[in-house]
């Protein structure tokens, strides 16, 4: 089961999604738009699989954190 995972970028951006495919696409989008980095689907999927369980699942896809 994938729901409830979160991944935080070094810049503070946090990704969460209800399914792995959306999570992977959000990782790729953020890397590209915020950092000019192109992640392959395979690399983004590896990062997604290493994501930690989030303390709460409020349904958001990504957000800036302070």
C-alpha positions in Angstrom: 0.0 0.0 0.0 1.3 3.4 -1.0 -1.0 6.0 0.7 0.5 8.1 3.5 4.0 8.3 2.2 5.9 11.6 2.0 9.2 12.7 0.5 10.9 16.0 1.5 13.3 17.7 -0.9 16.4 19.5 0.5 14.7 22.8 -0.6 11.8 22.1 1.8 9.2 21.0 -0.8 7.3 18.0 0.4 5.5 15.5 -1.9 2.6 13.3 -0.9 0.1 11.5 -3.1 -2.6 8.8 -2.8 -0.9 6.5 -5.3 2.6 5.7 -6.6 2.2 6.9 -10.1 1.0 10.4 -9.0 3.8 10.5 -6.4 6.4 9.7 -9.1 5.1 12.3 -11.5 5.1 14.9 -8.7 8.7 14.1 -7.9 9.7 14.5 -11.5 7.7 17.7 -11.9 9.3 19.3 -8.9 12.8 18.3 -9.8 12.4 19.7 -13.3 10.5 23.0 -12.4 12.3 23.9 -9.2 15.8 22.5 -9.9 16.2 22.0 -13.6 16.8 18.3 -13.0 15.3 15.6 -15.2 14.6 12.4 -13.3 13.8 9.3 -15.2 10.6 7.5 -14.2 12.8 4.7 -12.8 14.9 7.0 -10.5 11.8 8.8 -9.3 10.1 5.5 -8.6 13.2 4.4 -6.5 12.9 7.7 -4.5 9.2 7.1 -4.1 9.7 3.6 -2.7 12.2 5.0 -0.2 9.8 7.6 1.1 8.8 7.6 4.7 5.4 7.3 6.2 3.9 10.7 6.7 2.5 11.7 10.1 -0.9 12.4 8.6 -2.5 12.1 5.2 -4.4 15.2 4.3 -4.7 14.4 0.6 -2.4 17.1 -0.7 0.1 16.3 -3.5 2.9 18.7 -2.7 3.6 21.9 -0.8 6.3 24.2 0.3 7.3 23.7 4.0 9.0 26.1 6.3 
